[in-house]
Every structure is written in structure tokens, then in C-alpha cells.
Amino acid sequence: MSLVRRAVPEDAEELLRLRQVMIDSMAGADTSTDWHAESLTTVRGRLADPDGGFAAFVVDHPERVGALGALGALVVGTVEYRIGRAGNPHGRIGYVFSVATDPEARRRGYARACMEALVAWFREEGVGQIDLTASAEAAPLYASMGFVRTPDPLMRLRF
């Protein structure tokens, strides 16, 4: 039996907690948690919609079942559409974000197990490619799963 399960709306607060663990690990990131309360309803709604192109896969924390901090690891992804092209004629792209493991549950293979579940879900959804942004610490995991660096430059506009 797999330790990995698809997250449900009741996991929303824990998803936000582990997302914050990931954010806190990034140099120069805004570590404020003020946004959690406002985000909670949206995350619950997305988790409640199994056909909405959004999925989170989690592993329960082995030492905290049913307690605060009850998730050990998570990965979250979305399916997005772009106009097709060679290699992905249907334009379905998976995007991975919020890969995080509780500091007390690291080095047990939970992130890999969650990633494998997410990749399987993307395949079921007909995704032609999967994109993610990798930290230096996580890059070896993704490379071992077949992900490769791309030369695509990323630019961003915030509102």
C-alpha cells in the first residue's frame, strides 16, 4: 500500500504550512504568513474539484498522525493549456510547484513518492510536458526522474 494519497479539502491548512516551509527555505523570499488566511478558502475549493486541473499529493507525517503538522510531504501541480506545438500538439502542460517536506520527515523518499504520483496523474490528464523550477537541493531528485534544464528565459510581471 502506498503512503501517498491525493490531498482533500481538509488538508488545506497543512498544504499552506508546508508551502510556507518551502518558501522559508528560499533565499530572499518574503516569509510572511499573512496570506494564509486569505488563501485557505481558495485552496480548499481547488482540492474539492477533482476535475479542475489542480492536484496535490501528500504523505502523512509518520509521527504526527491526526495532529498539528500532520503532513510529512506534498507536491502540487496544475494542468495548463498552451497552443500546441511539435512534441505537444494538444498543448497540455503540467506545472509542478510547492514540493515540500517537513524538516522532521526528510530523507525518507516522501518527495519522490509524491512526485511519482503527480507525474502519473499528469499522464492520466494527457499532459505532453511537465515544467518546474528546481532549487539546487532538489535538482538531483528531478534529474533522476528524467527532468532536464531548459534554456528558456523566464520573465515576470507582478500586479
C-alpha positions as a LaTeX table, in Angstrom:
\begin{tabular}{lrrr}
\hline
Residue & $x$ (\AA) & $y$ (\AA) & $z$ (\AA) \\
\hline
Met1 & 0.00 & 0.00 & 0.00 \\
Ser2 & 1.36 & 3.42 & $-0.99$ \\
Leu3 & 1.97 & 6.11 & 1.58 \\
Val4 & 0.95 & 8.72 & $-0.98$ \\
Arg5 & $-2.63$ & 9.92 & $-1.25$ \\
Arg6 & $-4.38$ & 12.70 & $-3.10$ \\
Ala7 & $-4.99$ & 15.67 & $-0.82$ \\
Val8 & $-8.54$ & 16.55 & 0.22 \\
Pro9 & $-10.04$ & 19.89 & 1.31 \\
Glu10 & $-9.36$ & 19.06 & 4.96 \\
Asp11 & $-5.63$ & 19.11 & 4.14 \\
Ala12 & $-5.69$ & 22.75 & 3.02 \\
Glu13 & $-4.18$ & 24.26 & 6.18 \\
Glu14 & $-1.37$ & 21.71 & 6.12 \\
Leu15 & $-0.74$ & 22.40 & 2.43 \\
Leu16 & $-0.28$ & 26.06 & 3.29 \\
Arg17 & 2.00 & 25.17 & 6.21 \\
Leu18 & 4.25 & 23.02 & 4.01 \\
Arg19 & 4.18 & 25.58 & 1.21 \\
Gln20 & 5.49 & 28.05 & 3.78 \\
Val21 & 8.27 & 25.58 & 4.69 \\
Met22 & 9.29 & 25.68 & 1.01 \\
Ile23 & 9.03 & 29.48 & 0.81 \\
Asp24 & 11.04 & 29.91 & 4.00 \\
Ser25 & 13.86 & 27.83 & 2.51 \\
Met26 & 14.33 & 30.20 & $-0.45$ \\
Ala27 & 16.90 & 32.95 & $-0.08$ \\
Gly28 & 15.35 & 36.41 & $-0.12$ \\
Ala29 & 11.76 & 35.13 & $-0.02$ \\
Asp30 & 9.02 & 37.03 & 1.78 \\
Thr31 & 8.43 & 34.78 & 4.77 \\
Ser32 & 5.24 & 36.49 & 5.90 \\
Thr33 & 2.32 & 34.16 & 6.61 \\
Asp34 & $-0.33$ & 36.89 & 6.44 \\
Trp35 & $-1.61$ & 35.48 & 3.15 \\
His36 & $-2.55$ & 32.05 & 4.59 \\
Ala37 & $-5.99$ & 33.04 & 5.90 \\
Glu38 & $-6.98$ & 34.65 & 2.62 \\
Ser39 & $-5.68$ & 31.72 & 0.56 \\
Leu40 & $-7.31$ & 28.97 & 2.62 \\
Thr41 & $-10.77$ & 29.14 & 1.02 \\
Thr42 & $-9.30$ & 29.06 & $-2.49$ \\
Val43 & $-7.08$ & 26.08 & $-1.70$ \\
Arg44 & $-9.99$ & 24.16 & $-0.15$ \\
Gly45 & $-12.09$ & 24.87 & $-3.23$ \\
Arg46 & $-9.39$ & 23.70 & $-5.62$ \\
Leu47 & $-8.86$ & 20.50 & $-3.62$ \\
Ala48 & $-12.60$ & 19.83 & $-3.70$ \\
Asp49 & $-12.72$ & 19.93 & $-7.52$ \\
Pro50 & $-11.20$ & 16.68 & $-8.86$ \\
Asp51 & $-11.62$ & 17.82 & $-12.46$ \\
Gly52 & $-10.26$ & 21.36 & $-12.07$ \\
Gly53 & $-6.73$ & 20.75 & $-13.35$ \\
Phe54 & $-5.24$ & 21.03 & $-9.86$ \\
Ala55 & $-3.91$ & 18.21 & $-7.72$ \\
Ala56 & $-1.88$ & 17.77 & $-4.58$ \\
Phe57 & $-0.35$ & 14.52 & $-3.44$ \\
Val58 & 0.73 & 14.10 & 0.16 \\
Val59 & 2.28 & 11.73 & 2.66 \\
Asp60 & 1.01 & 11.85 & 6.22 \\
His61 & 3.70 & 12.64 & 8.79 \\
Pro62 & 4.63 & 9.29 & 10.33 \\
Glu63 & 4.99 & 10.66 & 13.88 \\
Arg64 & 2.08 & 13.11 & 13.90 \\
Val65 & $-0.97$ & 11.28 & 12.57 \\
Gly66 & $-4.06$ & 13.36 & 13.33 \\
Ala67 & $-2.04$ & 16.14 & 14.96 \\
Leu68 & $-0.94$ & 19.65 & 14.03 \\
Gly69 & 1.73 & 19.29 & 11.40 \\
Ala70 & 0.12 & 16.06 & 10.23 \\
Leu71 & 1.54 & 16.09 & 6.69 \\
Gly72 & 5.08 & 14.95 & 6.08 \\
Ala73 & 5.41 & 15.92 & 2.42 \\
Leu74 & 3.50 & 17.32 & $-0.51$ \\
Val75 & 3.69 & 18.12 & $-4.18$ \\
Val76 & 1.20 & 20.28 & $-6.00$ \\
Gly77 & 0.63 & 20.67 & $-9.72$ \\
Thr78 & $-1.69$ & 22.20 & $-12.26$ \\
Val79 & $-2.57$ & 21.33 & $-15.83$ \\
Glu80 & $-2.45$ & 24.35 & $-18.11$ \\
Tyr81 & $-3.19$ & 24.82 & $-21.78$ \\
Arg82 & $-0.97$ & 26.43 & $-24.38$ \\
Ile83 & $-1.49$ & 26.29 & $-28.13$ \\
Gly84 & 0.05 & 23.02 & $-29.30$ \\
Arg85 & 3.42 & 22.63 & $-30.94$ \\
Ala86 & 5.76 & 19.87 & $-32.09$ \\
Gly87 & 6.16 & 17.38 & $-29.28$ \\
Asn88 & 2.99 & 18.56 & $-27.53$ \\
Pro89 & 0.29 & 19.01 & $-30.19$ \\
His90 & $-2.56$ & 19.22 & $-27.66$ \\
Gly91 & $-0.84$ & 21.94 & $-25.64$ \\
Arg92 & $-1.45$ & 20.40 & $-22.21$ \\
Ile93 & 1.39 & 21.31 & $-19.83$ \\
Gly94 & 1.85 & 20.17 & $-16.27$ \\
Tyr95 & 3.39 & 22.62 & $-13.87$ \\
Val96 & 4.84 & 21.41 & $-10.57$ \\
Phe97 & 5.14 & 23.73 & $-7.58$ \\
Ser98 & 5.14 & 23.60 & $-3.78$ \\
Val99 & 7.25 & 20.49 & $-3.40$ \\
Ala100 & 7.99 & 20.42 & 0.31 \\
Thr101 & 8.85 & 18.00 & 3.09 \\
Asp102 & 8.50 & 18.73 & 6.77 \\
Pro103 & 12.04 & 19.13 & 8.16 \\
Glu104 & 11.49 & 16.22 & 10.59 \\
Ala105 & 10.38 & 13.88 & 7.78 \\
Arg106 & 13.17 & 14.43 & 5.24 \\
Arg107 & 15.43 & 11.83 & 3.61 \\
Arg108 & 12.73 & 9.12 & 3.62 \\
Gly109 & 11.75 & 9.25 & $-0.07$ \\
Tyr110 & 8.46 & 11.05 & 0.52 \\
Ala111 & 9.04 & 13.85 & $-2.01$ \\
Arg112 & 9.99 & 11.30 & $-4.68$ \\
Ala113 & 6.92 & 9.19 & $-3.93$ \\
Cys114 & 4.67 & 12.26 & $-4.15$ \\
Met115 & 6.37 & 13.36 & $-7.40$ \\
Glu116 & 5.84 & 9.92 & $-8.93$ \\
Ala117 & 2.12 & 10.13 & $-8.07$ \\
Leu118 & 1.88 & 13.62 & $-9.58$ \\
Val119 & 3.68 & 12.55 & $-12.76$ \\
Ala120 & 1.25 & 9.60 & $-13.07$ \\
Trp121 & $-1.69$ & 12.00 & $-12.65$ \\
Phe122 & $-0.27$ & 14.29 & $-15.33$ \\
Arg123 & $-0.03$ & 11.31 & $-17.70$ \\
Glu124 & $-3.67$ & 10.43 & $-16.99$ \\
Glu125 & $-4.57$ & 14.05 & $-17.78$ \\
Gly126 & $-2.89$ & 13.82 & $-21.21$ \\
Val127 & $-0.08$ & 16.24 & $-20.41$ \\
Gly128 & 2.62 & 16.48 & $-23.10$ \\
Gln129 & 5.31 & 18.07 & $-20.92$ \\
Ile130 & 5.91 & 18.90 & $-17.28$ \\
Asp131 & 7.68 & 22.07 & $-16.15$ \\
Leu132 & 9.05 & 23.00 & $-12.76$ \\
Thr133 & 11.53 & 25.32 & $-11.13$ \\
Ala134 & 14.18 & 23.45 & $-9.16$ \\
Ser135 & 16.25 & 24.58 & $-6.24$ \\
Ala136 & 19.86 & 23.41 & $-6.18$ \\
Glu137 & 18.97 & 20.95 & $-3.41$ \\
Ala138 & 16.05 & 19.43 & $-5.34$ \\
Ala139 & 17.64 & 19.33 & $-8.81$ \\
Pro140 & 19.22 & 15.87 & $-8.34$ \\
Leu141 & 15.82 & 14.37 & $-7.48$ \\
Tyr142 & 14.22 & 15.81 & $-10.60$ \\
Ala143 & 17.18 & 14.86 & $-12.80$ \\
Ser144 & 16.93 & 11.27 & $-11.55$ \\
Met145 & 13.30 & 11.29 & $-12.71$ \\
Gly146 & 14.27 & 12.48 & $-16.21$ \\
Phe147 & 13.77 & 16.25 & $-15.90$ \\
Val148 & 16.35 & 18.35 & $-17.77$ \\
Arg149 & 17.28 & 22.04 & $-17.59$ \\
Thr150 & 15.96 & 24.18 & $-20.45$ \\
Pro151 & 17.38 & 27.37 & $-21.91$ \\
Asp152 & 14.01 & 29.14 & $-21.70$ \\
Pro153 & 14.41 & 32.53 & $-20.03$ \\
Leu154 & 11.73 & 33.38 & $-17.51$ \\
Met155 & 10.43 & 36.91 & $-17.05$ \\
Arg156 & 7.71 & 38.04 & $-14.68$ \\
Leu157 & 5.31 & 40.96 & $-14.25$ \\
Arg158 & 3.61 & 41.36 & $-10.88$ \\
Phe159 & 0.49 & 43.38 & $-10.15$ \\
\hline
\end{tabular}
